[in-house]
């Protein structure tokens, strides 16, 4: 599934399984079902990550950074061609 691998790349918040591999998925799920501590730790990790990396504030600041870089690049290009 596109994008999901990047979200769990550090493995602290989930498991990446091979596509179309039911046994791999079952093994990953069994890990969390067998250990509530691991499941809770993954949940806490993901909540903290979502709060820090995907909040509206963080998204807006990242978008403003993109706009700033685009405007700066256009201004630099305009000065260079003048």
C-alpha positions in Angstrom: 0.0 0.0 0.0 1.5 3.3 -1.0 2.8 5.5 1.8 2.2 3.1 4.6 5.7 1.8 4.6 7.0 5.3 5.2 4.7 5.8 8.1 5.9 2.7 10.0 9.5 2.8 8.7 11.0 2.9 12.2 8.9 -0.2 13.2 8.1 1.4 16.6 4.6 2.1 15.6 3.7 -0.9 13.5 4.8 -3.7 11.2 5.5 -3.7 7.5 4.3 -6.9 5.9 4.8 -8.3 2.4 1.9 -7.5 0.0 -0.6 -10.3 -0.5 1.0 -12.4 2.2 -1.7 -13.5 4.7 0.8 -15.5 6.8 3.1 -12.4 7.2 0.1 -10.3 8.2 -1.1 -12.9 10.6 2.3 -13.1 12.3 2.4 -9.3 12.6 -1.0 -9.2 14.2 -0.3 -12.1 16.5 2.7 -10.1 17.9 0.3 -7.4 19.0 -2.4 -9.7 20.2 0.1 -11.7 22.3 1.5 -8.6 24.0 -0.7 -5.8 25.2 2.5 -4.0 26.2 3.8 -3.9 22.7 0.4 -2.9 21.3 0.1 -0.1 23.9 3.7 1.1 23.2 3.0 1.2 19.4 -0.3 3.1 20.1 1.5 5.7 22.3 4.3 6.1 19.8 1.8 6.7 16.9 -0.3 9.2 18.9 2.8 11.2 19.8 4.1 11.0 16.2 0.7 12.1 14.8 0.5 15.0 17.2 4.0 16.2 16.4 4.3 15.5 12.7 0.7 15.7 11.3 -1.1 18.4 13.2 -2.7 21.2 11.4 -0.1 23.6 12.8 2.8 21.4 11.5 1.2 21.0 8.1 0.6 24.7 7.8 4.2 25.5 8.8 5.5 23.1 6.2 3.2 24.5 3.5 4.4 28.1 4.4 8.0 26.9 4.0 7.2 25.5 0.6 5.7 28.9 -0.4 8.7 30.8 1.0 11.1 28.6 -1.0 9.1 29.0 -4.2 8.8 32.8 -3.8 12.6 33.0 -3.0 13.5 30.9 -6.1 11.3 33.1 -8.3 12.8 36.3 -6.9 16.4 34.9 -7.4 15.5 33.9 -11.0 14.1 37.4 -11.7 17.2 39.1 -10.3 19.5 36.8 -12.3 17.7 37.6 -15.5 17.6 41.4 -14.9 
